Structure formats: C-alpha cells, structure tokens
Amino acid sequence: MAYFEDEVPKSLELDEMYSSREIYLFMLENRNVIILSGSTHLNHHDNEKRYRVVDIKENYVHKTADDSSRTHRIPSTKTKIYEIR
C-alpha cells in the first residue's frame, strides 16, 4: 500500500476525529499501539468514515506467548492503547 508521509498523523489526540485511513496509517507506522474499536474493519481507503478518540491509556499488555498457550509473555515496555468510536 502506497501513502505519503504527511498522510500519517504524528499522534492521535483525545477527543479528536480521524478518518479510517488516518488511523490505519498511524497503526502501520506505530507498531507498539493497540486500537480498541466496536467496528471489525478499518478501511484503509476510506477518508469519509470518521472516528473519535475517546480514551488513551498506556499500560503493560499481558498475554500468552505467540508460540505457546501455556507461556506468559512478560512485557518489557508499555503499550499505548487508543479507544475509538
């Protein structure tokens, strides 16, 4: 997927509106973020559908290791978590 650097938001701000495309591009460029949404799909071509950032948290994400259901992956850094609606 091709895009220009100036299309990517530098950050997502609380109570601000962003298009599906802006959020998608932000995720591509910021691998250590999680986006929580009630929608199952963010269309990376859609500049019309808008979402508001309703919450931002920064916490350690605990989960099982990718290669095992019995191993806990210990987080070494905090992950920024954005909730959108």
Buried (B, 14 or more C-beta within 10 A) or exposed (E): EEEEEEEBBEEBEEEEEBBBBBBBBBBEEBEEBEBEBEEEEBEBEBEEBEBEBEEBEEEEEEEEEEEEEEEEEEEEEEBBBBBBE
